Amino acid sequence: MTKNRSKGIQQAFWLAALMMGAVASVCAMPSPVAAKDNAAASREEMVLIPAGKFIFGKAGKQKEVDLPAFKIDKFEVTNKQYAKFNLDHKYDPGLDNLPVTMVSQIDARTHCEALDKRLPSEEEWEKAARGPDGRMYPWGNKFDPTAAVTSETDFGAYPPHPLQGGSRKKGVSPYGVMDMAGNVWEWTNSNDGRYFVLKGGSFFEDRDYATTTSRLISIPNDSKDYVGFRCVKDVK
């Protein structure tokens, strides 16, 4: 990853965030303080995934998995959220609600644990994304370019980059979880020896990587500008 590419992506993040903020202000025009408080509250929201069986895995390798109930972050962890517990995390103004990236599996796990949460298993992540019926994408079995942030998204004059959580409302999962197809890859706590599983695809890849069953593997201390995470919590 070159410094020029990273700088270009950061600039695109900033511009995109400002444009999104301007549109929201024109459409809704709430008081600035109220808007800020509501946005902060929504970013902390978790979604209940009920106990039960679901179809796990790719076609030809599918199996039924039974999981206990758990809660999962509705949105990917943001720069602002991550910086609360990681004071050395710096980011450009205007990028508060964009997903944090350049975070290793180790750092992601530590952040979740600081909140009395944890990283999801691959099975938990996949159930939250696809529901019980084995769908290919969170919204169904046919790709919709307006429902996910992938390399097929029209970024205009800017290089590909993630967008603010929830910007693709049509991409909601059956349980109400956002951005589980594209935007940024997400760490899980499932591993195959020394390699940990990432799920969901990103702005850097196309629709084939944005499926609910798509996966990457990487060493736990690796970090990329297209990788982030979300946390889960056990239901007692």
RARA-V94224 format. One record per backbone hydrogen bond with DSSP energy under -0.5 kcal/mol. CO is the residue of the C=O (numbers start at 1). NH is the residue of the N-H. If there is no record, write none. Layout:
CO_NH, CO_NH
//
This chain:
2_6, 3_7, 4_8, 5_9, 6_10, 7_11, 8_12, 9_13, 10_14, 11_15, 12_16, 13_17, 14_18, 15_19, 16_20, 17_21, 18_22, 19_23, 20_24, 21_25, 22_26, 23_27, 24_28, 24_29, 25_29, 31_35, 32_36, 33_37, 34_38, 35_39, 36_40, 37_41, 38_42, 39_43, 40_44, 41_44, 42_45, 45_74, 47_72, 48_50, 49_70, 52_67, 54_56, 54_65, 56_63, 58_61, 63_56, 65_54, 65_67, 67_52, 69_235, 70_49, 71_233, 72_47, 74_178, 77_100, 78_82, 79_83, 80_84, 81_84, 81_85, 82_85, 82_86, 86_89, 88_90, 92_95, 95_98, 96_80, 97_165, 98_79, 104_108, 105_109, 106_110, 107_111, 108_112, 109_113, 110_114, 111_115, 112_115, 112_117, 113_116, 118_232, 120_189, 121_125, 122_126, 123_127, 124_128, 125_129, 126_130, 127_131, 128_175, 130_133, 130_135, 131_134, 136_212, 137_140, 140_137, 144_147, 148_150, 149_183, 150_153, 153_155, 155_158, 164_167, 167_169, 168_171, 169_172, 173_176, 177_173, 181_149, 182_184, 183_203, 185_228, 186_199, 190_197, 192_194, 192_195, 194_220, 195_192, 196_218, 197_188, 198_216, 199_186, 200_182, 202_205, 205_151, 206_209, 207_210, 211_214, 214_200, 216_198, 218_196, 219_222, 220_105, 220_106, 224_102, 224_227, 226_185, 227_102, 227_103, 228_187, 229_77, 230_120, 231_73, 232_118, 233_71, 234_236
//
